[in-house]
């Protein structure tokens, strides 16, 4: 016979039906906040590097075109992989919350949808800006800075 647990004993707290788990909430809020911040950091890094190389092309302390291309390529890959992982987790959490949601006007369901949608949209933004920064010759991007 298994002894009964006291109601106030320290056990792992299970989510009540219809309530998202802690990991689902974290995934959703990372989708709402972290992916747009990753996109912003990636875009800022690209603009700073390109403007630096374009503005100081004659200076000796500036990295070469190839070094800038390598830095932009690696940062694009890291940003895309991180955003894709968060978008996948947010989408999975949204589907799980949707399956246990009690009503159509549930606030948890709406926040989960926002997290999944924002993470996917900004992941596409990272992919688009990566294509521009990696595929386009950086020398052509210097025209506006001259």
C-alpha atoms as a printed R data frame, in Angstrom:
    type eleno elety resid chain resno       x      y       z
1   ATOM     1    CA   UNK     A     1   0.000  0.000   0.000
2   ATOM     2    CA   UNK     A     2   1.328  3.423  -0.953
3   ATOM     3    CA   UNK     A     3   1.031  6.086   1.747
4   ATOM     4    CA   UNK     A     4  -1.000  9.151   0.842
5   ATOM     5    CA   UNK     A     5   0.845 12.423   0.399
6   ATOM     6    CA   UNK     A     6  -0.057 15.342   2.577
7   ATOM     7    CA   UNK     A     7  -1.731 18.149   0.622
8   ATOM     8    CA   UNK     A     8   1.013 20.635   1.540
9   ATOM     9    CA   UNK     A     9   3.958 18.333   0.780
10  ATOM    10    CA   UNK     A    10   6.599 19.664  -1.622
11  ATOM    11    CA   UNK     A    11   5.848 17.890  -4.885
12  ATOM    12    CA   UNK     A    12   6.263 18.963  -8.469
13  ATOM    13    CA   UNK     A    13   3.355 21.182  -9.243
14  ATOM    14    CA   UNK     A    14   1.260 19.984 -12.158
15  ATOM    15    CA   UNK     A    15  -0.550 22.506 -14.281
16  ATOM    16    CA   UNK     A    16  -4.302 22.544 -13.937
17  ATOM    17    CA   UNK     A    17  -6.247 21.534 -17.021
18  ATOM    18    CA   UNK     A    18  -6.369 24.444 -19.452
19  ATOM    19    CA   UNK     A    19  -3.374 26.205 -17.908
20  ATOM    20    CA   UNK     A    20  -0.057 26.208 -19.798
21  ATOM    21    CA   UNK     A    21   2.987 24.693 -18.155
22  ATOM    22    CA   UNK     A    22   5.981 26.759 -17.170
23  ATOM    23    CA   UNK     A    23   8.015 25.585 -20.170
24  ATOM    24    CA   UNK     A    24   5.150 26.494 -22.508
25  ATOM    25    CA   UNK     A    25   4.927 29.977 -21.021
26  ATOM    26    CA   UNK     A    26   8.684 30.448 -21.369
27  ATOM    27    CA   UNK     A    27   8.587 29.316 -25.009
28  ATOM    28    CA   UNK     A    28   5.705 31.653 -25.788
29  ATOM    29    CA   UNK     A    29   7.304 34.698 -24.167
30  ATOM    30    CA   UNK     A    30  10.640 33.958 -25.831
31  ATOM    31    CA   UNK     A    31   8.722 33.976 -29.105
32  ATOM    32    CA   UNK     A    32   7.169 37.334 -28.293
33  ATOM    33    CA   UNK     A    33  10.327 39.026 -26.984
34  ATOM    34    CA   UNK     A    34  13.534 37.164 -27.846
35  ATOM    35    CA   UNK     A    35  13.102 36.607 -31.594
36  ATOM    36    CA   UNK     A    36  12.391 40.297 -32.350
37  ATOM    37    CA   UNK     A    37  15.438 41.201 -30.226
38  ATOM    38    CA   UNK     A    38  17.572 38.670 -32.112
39  ATOM    39    CA   UNK     A    39  16.393 40.200 -35.394
40  ATOM    40    CA   UNK     A    40  17.158 43.699 -34.137
41  ATOM    41    CA   UNK     A    41  20.641 42.708 -32.932
42  ATOM    42    CA   UNK     A    42  21.381 40.930 -36.216
43  ATOM    43    CA   UNK     A    43  20.239 43.881 -38.295
44  ATOM    44    CA   UNK     A    44  22.165 46.346 -36.126
45  ATOM    45    CA   UNK     A    45  25.347 44.291 -36.381
46  ATOM    46    CA   UNK     A    46  25.000 44.084 -40.160
47  ATOM    47    CA   UNK     A    47  24.405 47.812 -40.572
48  ATOM    48    CA   UNK     A    48  27.257 48.730 -38.220
49  ATOM    49    CA   UNK     A    49  29.721 46.407 -39.950
50  ATOM    50    CA   UNK     A    50  28.731 47.471 -43.451
51  ATOM    51    CA   UNK     A    51  28.741 51.183 -42.612
52  ATOM    52    CA   UNK     A    52  32.091 50.814 -40.861
53  ATOM    53    CA   UNK     A    53  33.737 49.087 -43.798
54  ATOM    54    CA   UNK     A    54  32.142 51.496 -46.280
55  ATOM    55    CA   UNK     A    55  32.973 54.638 -44.327
56  ATOM    56    CA   UNK     A    56  36.521 53.686 -43.406
57  ATOM    57    CA   UNK     A    57  37.519 51.724 -46.497
58  ATOM    58    CA   UNK     A    58  40.857 53.528 -46.698
59  ATOM    59    CA   UNK     A    59  41.764 53.194 -43.033
60  ATOM    60    CA   UNK     A    60  44.193 50.468 -42.068
61  ATOM    61    CA   UNK     A    61  42.419 49.430 -38.851
62  ATOM    62    CA   UNK     A    62  39.289 48.210 -40.632
63  ATOM    63    CA   UNK     A    63  38.894 44.464 -41.293
64  ATOM    64    CA   UNK     A    64  38.953 43.311 -44.891
65  ATOM    65    CA   UNK     A    65  35.887 42.705 -47.039
66  ATOM    66    CA   UNK     A    66  36.318 38.954 -46.628
67  ATOM    67    CA   UNK     A    67  36.518 39.216 -42.834
68  ATOM    68    CA   UNK     A    68  33.322 41.292 -42.761
69  ATOM    69    CA   UNK     A    69  31.599 38.774 -45.058
70  ATOM    70    CA   UNK     A    70  32.654 35.952 -42.754
71  ATOM    71    CA   UNK     A    71  31.442 37.768 -39.607
72  ATOM    72    CA   UNK     A    72  28.110 38.646 -41.241
73  ATOM    73    CA   UNK     A    73  27.656 35.066 -42.492
74  ATOM    74    CA   UNK     A    74  28.364 33.486 -39.115
75  ATOM    75    CA   UNK     A    75  26.179 35.966 -37.236
76  ATOM    76    CA   UNK     A    76  23.371 35.389 -39.746
77  ATOM    77    CA   UNK     A    77  23.577 31.631 -39.280
78  ATOM    78    CA   UNK     A    78  23.624 31.885 -35.482
79  ATOM    79    CA   UNK     A    79  20.706 34.344 -35.427
80  ATOM    80    CA   UNK     A    80  18.650 32.217 -37.820
81  ATOM    81    CA   UNK     A    81  19.260 28.960 -35.936
82  ATOM    82    CA   UNK     A    82  18.410 30.572 -32.575
83  ATOM    83    CA   UNK     A    83  15.248 32.200 -33.953
84  ATOM    84    CA   UNK     A    84  14.198 28.994 -35.698
85  ATOM    85    CA   UNK     A    85  14.583 27.009 -32.479
86  ATOM    86    CA   UNK     A    86  12.533 29.497 -30.501
87  ATOM    87    CA   UNK     A    87   9.892 29.664 -33.253
88  ATOM    88    CA   UNK     A    88   9.631 25.872 -33.248
89  ATOM    89    CA   UNK     A    89   9.237 25.797 -29.445
90  ATOM    90    CA   UNK     A    90   6.675 28.628 -29.484
91  ATOM    91    CA   UNK     A    91   4.684 26.941 -32.244
92  ATOM    92    CA   UNK     A    92   4.695 23.651 -30.390
93  ATOM    93    CA   UNK     A    93   3.594 25.365 -27.159
94  ATOM    94    CA   UNK     A    94   0.818 27.171 -29.045
95  ATOM    95    CA   UNK     A    95  -0.508 23.902 -30.485
96  ATOM    96    CA   UNK     A    96  -0.420 22.265 -27.046
97  ATOM    97    CA   UNK     A    97  -2.197 25.206 -25.424
98  ATOM    98    CA   UNK     A    98  -4.744 25.219 -28.231
99  ATOM    99    CA   UNK     A    99  -5.535 21.551 -27.664
100 ATOM   100    CA   UNK     A   100  -6.297 21.996 -23.953
101 ATOM   101    CA   UNK     A   101  -7.873 25.448 -24.107
102 ATOM   102    CA   UNK     A   102 -11.378 25.674 -22.734
103 ATOM   103    CA   UNK     A   103 -12.745 28.609 -24.698
104 ATOM   104    CA   UNK     A   104 -12.232 30.549 -27.898
105 ATOM   105    CA   UNK     A   105 -11.677 33.815 -26.042
106 ATOM   106    CA   UNK     A   106  -9.014 32.473 -23.710
107 ATOM   107    CA   UNK     A   107  -6.192 34.961 -23.023
108 ATOM   108    CA   UNK     A   108  -3.582 32.194 -22.750
109 ATOM   109    CA   UNK     A   109  -4.547 31.021 -26.200
110 ATOM   110    CA   UNK     A   110  -4.174 34.542 -27.634
111 ATOM   111    CA   UNK     A   111  -0.754 35.104 -26.054
112 ATOM   112    CA   UNK     A   112   0.371 31.713 -27.361
113 ATOM   113    CA   UNK     A   113  -0.781 32.669 -30.867
114 ATOM   114    CA   UNK     A   114   1.065 35.995 -30.599
115 ATOM   115    CA   UNK     A   115   4.264 34.249 -29.519
116 ATOM   116    CA   UNK     A   116   4.128 31.727 -32.343
117 ATOM   117    CA   UNK     A   117   3.209 34.310 -34.975
118 ATOM   118    CA   UNK     A   118   5.787 36.899 -33.905
119 ATOM   119    CA   UNK     A   119   8.563 34.332 -33.740
120 ATOM   120    CA   UNK     A   120   7.785 32.998 -37.219
121 ATOM   121    CA   UNK     A   121   7.465 36.495 -38.709
122 ATOM   122    CA   UNK     A   122  10.755 37.703 -37.257
123 ATOM   123    CA   UNK     A   123  12.486 34.454 -38.252
124 ATOM   124    CA   UNK     A   124  11.476 35.239 -41.834
125 ATOM   125    CA   UNK     A   125  12.827 38.770 -41.257
126 ATOM   126    CA   UNK     A   126  16.171 37.326 -40.194
127 ATOM   127    CA   UNK     A   127  16.219 35.079 -43.262
128 ATOM   128    CA   UNK     A   128  15.430 38.037 -45.547
129 ATOM   129    CA   UNK     A   129  18.020 40.372 -44.057
130 ATOM   130    CA   UNK     A   130  20.570 37.524 -44.077
131 ATOM   131    CA   UNK     A   131  19.974 37.009 -47.782
132 ATOM   132    CA   UNK     A   132  20.584 40.687 -48.432
133 ATOM   133    CA   UNK     A   133  23.711 40.846 -46.290
134 ATOM   134    CA   UNK     A   134  25.204 37.519 -47.390
135 ATOM   135    CA   UNK     A   135  24.083 37.128 -50.994
136 ATOM   136    CA   UNK     A   136  24.489 40.733 -52.130
137 ATOM   137    CA   UNK     A   137  28.031 41.939 -52.647
138 ATOM   138    CA   UNK     A   138  28.902 44.180 -49.708
139 ATOM   139    CA   UNK     A   139  30.613 46.588 -52.095
140 ATOM   140    CA   UNK     A   140  27.212 47.384 -53.655
141 ATOM   141    CA   UNK     A   141  25.762 48.098 -50.229
142 ATOM   142    CA   UNK     A   142  28.328 50.885 -49.825
143 ATOM   143    CA   UNK     A   143  26.692 53.129 -52.441
144 ATOM   144    CA   UNK     A   144  24.312 54.851 -49.953
145 ATOM   145    CA   UNK     A   145  27.198 55.595 -47.561
146 ATOM   146    CA   UNK     A   146  29.330 57.435 -50.137
